[in-house]
Amino acid sequence: MNDYIVRATAADSQIRAFAATTRELVEEARKAHNTSPVATAALGRLLTAGGMMGVMMKGEKDILTLQIKGEGPIGGLTVTADSAGNVKGYAENPGVMLPANLAGKLDVGGAVGPGTLYVIKDMGLKEPYVGQTELQTGEIAEDLTYYFAASEQVPSSVGLGVLMEKNNTVKQAGGFIIQLMPYTEEKVIETLEQKLIAVRPVTAMLDAGMTPEQILEELLGDLGLEINETLPTKFHCNCSKERVSKALISVGAKELTSMIDDGKEIEVNCHFCNTNYTFSVEELKALLKKSR
């Protein structure tokens, strides 16, 4: 089954909700970056959230960036997404290894540590919107729940999960985001709170074969769930040799001349998908001409 995101409403549009299955997306990221299990879980959770938050944006060219700067051994995580469900991202230290936490689970909170979550929305205005909050647990879902309430004043519940196979490939990945509109009735809030208290972990629901629609049905079925839209989501990086060439030209003639004088080909790495681009001395000379 291909990855996808479901957009829905409930309680006569008093609630808006998103749910996603992202196993292929997260596995693609794991392969690109050769991430350890705990780094796969951390990055996978943020990629899943990025996909759902990306499709919340309206404009075709709108870009969302989620950045976690933590003091833990993973260093930091960066994910970008667009409104069409394309997501990419990386961990600063993809090989981080940690023992399981007290619950016997991958210790994402320990890998991330204390730090700050940044949410950057570039919607083509003069300045991008930047929201930031302190990390609450480093487990990512709770940190985003807190961000929505504190920074955007939208009461929300975020659930994210990545389940690994014994061979360290991704078995399941996905999540949900449920948000209350400002006019939500108290009775609706109480019903939803009771559902959220009793809900199983995202990984348990996915591993039981539940689809994003069924996850939302479990949470919001008693509140008149309406599925509005289903969108594909995938790990996609828009880097290319042409884009890297433009970046090299932008460093200026002095830097390019220095590279040429070294007399060796250079390799430029894309952080987001780990692709390497090689430029020969002749290609650098051609870029130097263009930079003048």
C-alpha positions in Angstrom: 0.0 0.0 0.0 1.4 3.4 -1.0 1.7 6.1 1.7 -1.1 8.7 1.9 -2.6 11.4 4.1 -6.3 11.7 4.9 -7.9 15.1 5.6 -11.1 15.0 7.6 -13.6 16.9 9.8 -15.9 15.9 12.6 -18.6 17.3 14.8 -20.0 19.6 12.1 -16.5 21.0 11.3 -15.8 21.8 15.0 -12.8 19.4 14.6 -10.3 19.1 11.8 -8.2 16.0 11.5 -5.3 14.4 9.6 -4.0 10.9 9.6 -1.2 9.3 7.6 0.5 6.1 6.8 4.2 6.7 5.9 6.1 3.4 6.0 7.6 3.7 2.6 8.5 7.4 3.1 10.3 6.6 6.3 12.0 3.5 4.9 13.2 5.7 1.9 14.7 8.2 4.4 16.3 5.3 6.4 18.0 4.0 3.2 19.1 7.4 2.0 20.8 8.3 5.3 21.6 4.8 6.7 20.0 5.8 10.0 20.3 3.8 13.2 16.9 2.5 14.6 16.5 5.4 17.1 17.4 8.0 14.5 15.0 6.3 12.0 12.2 6.6 14.7 13.0 10.2 15.5 13.4 11.3 11.8 10.4 9.2 10.8 8.1 10.8 13.4 9.1 14.3 12.2 8.8 13.4 8.5 5.3 12.1 9.2 4.3 15.3 11.1 5.9 17.4 8.3 3.8 15.6 5.7 0.5 16.3 7.5 1.4 19.9 8.4 2.6 20.5 4.9 -0.8 19.7 3.4 -2.4 22.1 5.9 -0.9 24.9 3.8 -2.8 26.3 0.9 -0.4 27.6 -1.7 1.4 25.4 -4.3 4.7 27.0 -3.5 4.3 27.1 0.3 7.1 25.4 2.1 7.1 24.2 5.7 10.3 23.5 7.6 10.3 21.7 11.0 13.6 21.9 12.8 14.6 20.4 16.1 17.8 21.7 17.7 18.5 19.4 20.7 21.3 18.8 23.1 21.0 15.0 22.8 23.4 12.9 20.8 21.3 13.1 17.6 22.2 16.8 17.4 19.2 18.0 15.4 16.6 17.1 12.9 15.4 19.1 9.9 12.4 18.2 7.7 10.8 20.2 4.9 7.4 19.6 3.2 5.2 21.2 0.6 1.4 21.3 0.3 1.4 18.4 -2.2 2.7 15.8 0.3 6.4 15.8 -0.7 8.7 15.5 2.3 12.4 15.3 2.9 14.7 15.5 5.9 17.8 14.5 7.7 19.3 13.9 11.2 22.6 15.6 12.0 23.9 12.4 13.6 22.1 9.6 11.8 24.2 6.8 13.4 23.4 7.6 17.0 22.9 4.4 19.1 21.2 4.4 22.5 19.9 1.6 24.8 16.1 1.2 25.0 14.2 3.5 27.4 12.6 2.3 30.7 9.5 1.2 28.7 11.7 -0.9 26.5 11.1 1.3 23.5 13.5 3.3 21.2 14.7 6.2 23.3 13.8 9.1 20.9 13.5 11.6 23.8 17.0 10.6 25.0 18.5 10.9 21.5 16.9 14.4 21.0 17.4 15.7 24.5 16.3 19.2 25.7 16.2 21.8 23.1 13.9 23.9 20.8 11.4 23.2 18.1 11.2 25.6 15.2 8.3 25.7 12.7 9.0 27.9 9.7 6.3 28.5 7.1 7.4 30.2 3.8 4.2 31.3 2.1 5.8 33.7 -0.4 5.5 36.7 1.8 8.4 39.1 2.5 9.2 37.2 5.7 8.5 33.6 6.6 6.5 32.8 9.7 8.7 31.4 12.4 7.2 29.8 15.6 9.4 28.3 18.3 8.8 26.4 21.5 10.9 24.6 24.0 10.9 20.8 23.6 8.7 19.2 26.3 9.8 15.6 26.1 11.9 15.3 22.9 9.5 12.5 21.8 8.2 14.8 19.0 4.4 14.2 19.1 4.1 15.8 22.6 6.4 18.6 21.5 4.2 19.4 18.5 1.0 19.2 20.6 2.6 21.8 22.9 3.7 23.9 19.9 0.2 24.1 18.4 -1.3 25.2 21.7 1.4 27.6 22.7 2.4 29.2 19.4 -0.6 28.9 17.2 -3.3 28.8 20.0 -4.9 25.7 18.4 -5.7 23.0 20.9 -4.4 19.8 19.2 -3.5 16.2 19.8 -0.6 14.7 17.8 0.2 11.0 17.7 3.2 9.7 15.8 4.9 6.3 15.6 7.6 4.3 13.9 7.9 0.6 14.4 11.0 -1.2 13.3 11.6 -4.8 12.1 14.2 -7.0 13.7 16.5 -6.3 10.7 16.2 -2.6 11.3 14.0 -1.8 8.3 10.7 0.1 8.9 7.7 -2.1 9.6 5.1 0.6 10.2 5.0 4.4 10.4 2.3 7.0 10.6 0.4 9.4 12.8 -2.5 11.7 13.3 -3.2 15.4 14.1 -6.6 16.4 15.6 -7.4 20.1 16.1 -10.2 21.9 17.7 -11.7 25.0 16.1 -12.3 28.0 18.3 -16.0 27.5 18.6 -15.9 23.8 19.6 -18.6 22.9 22.1 -17.6 21.6 25.6 -19.5 18.4 25.1 -17.5 17.6 21.9 -14.2 18.4 23.7 -15.2 16.0 26.6 -16.0 13.2 24.2 -12.8 13.6 22.3 -10.7 13.8 25.5 -12.2 10.4 26.6 -11.3 8.9 23.3 -7.7 10.2 23.4 -7.2 8.9 26.9 -8.1 5.4 25.8 -6.5 5.4 22.3 -3.8 2.8 21.6 -0.3 3.9 20.4 -0.1 4.7 16.7 2.3 1.9 16.0 -0.1 -0.6 17.7 -3.0 0.5 15.5 -0.9 0.4 12.3 0.5 -3.0 13.2 -3.0 -4.3 13.7 -3.6 -3.4 10.0 -5.6 -0.2 10.6 -5.6 2.4 7.8 -5.5 6.2 8.4 -9.3 6.3 7.9 -9.8 3.6 10.5 -7.6 5.4 13.0 -9.7 8.5 12.6 -12.9 6.4 12.8 -11.6 5.0 16.2 -11.0 8.5 17.5 -13.8 10.5 15.8 -16.4 8.0 14.7 -18.8 9.0 17.5 -18.5 12.6 16.4 -19.7 12.4 12.8 -16.4 11.8 11.0 -16.3 13.1 7.4 -13.4 12.1 5.2 -12.7 15.1 2.9 -9.6 14.2 0.9 -6.9 11.6 0.4 -3.5 12.8 -0.7 -0.4 10.8 -1.6 2.8 11.5 0.4 6.4 10.5 -0.4 10.0 11.1 0.4 11.0 13.4 -2.4 14.1 15.7 -2.8 14.1 18.3 -5.6 17.9 18.6 -5.7 19.6 18.2 -9.1 23.0 18.9 -10.6 21.6 22.1 -12.1 20.4 23.4 -8.7 23.8 22.5 -7.1 25.5 24.3 -10.0 23.5 27.5 -9.2 24.5 27.2 -5.6 28.2 26.9 -6.6 27.9 29.9 -8.8 26.4 31.8 -5.9 29.6 31.3 -3.7 31.4 33.7 -6.0 34.3 33.9 -8.5 37.0 33.9 -5.7 35.8 30.6 -4.2 35.4 29.0 -7.5 38.9 30.1 -8.6 40.3 28.6 -5.4 38.6 25.2 -6.2 39.9 25.3 -9.8 43.4 26.1 -8.6 43.4 23.0 -6.4 43.2 21.0 -9.6 40.9 18.3 -8.2 37.2 17.5 -8.8 34.9 18.4 -6.0 32.0 16.6 -4.5 28.9 18.4 -3.2 26.5 16.5 -0.9 22.8 17.2 -0.5 21.9 17.0 3.2 18.3 16.1 2.5 18.7 13.0 0.4 22.5 12.3 0.8 23.1 12.4 -3.0 26.6 13.4 -4.0 27.2 15.5 -7.1 30.7 15.6 -8.6 32.1 18.5 -10.6 35.3 18.2 -12.6 37.8 21.0 -13.0 36.4 21.7 -16.5 32.9 22.0 -15.1 34.1 24.4 -12.4 35.7 26.5 -15.1 32.4 26.6 -17.0 30.6 27.7 -13.8 33.3 30.4 -13.2 32.5 31.9 -16.6 28.8 32.0 -15.8 29.5 33.7 -12.4 31.2 36.7 -14.1 
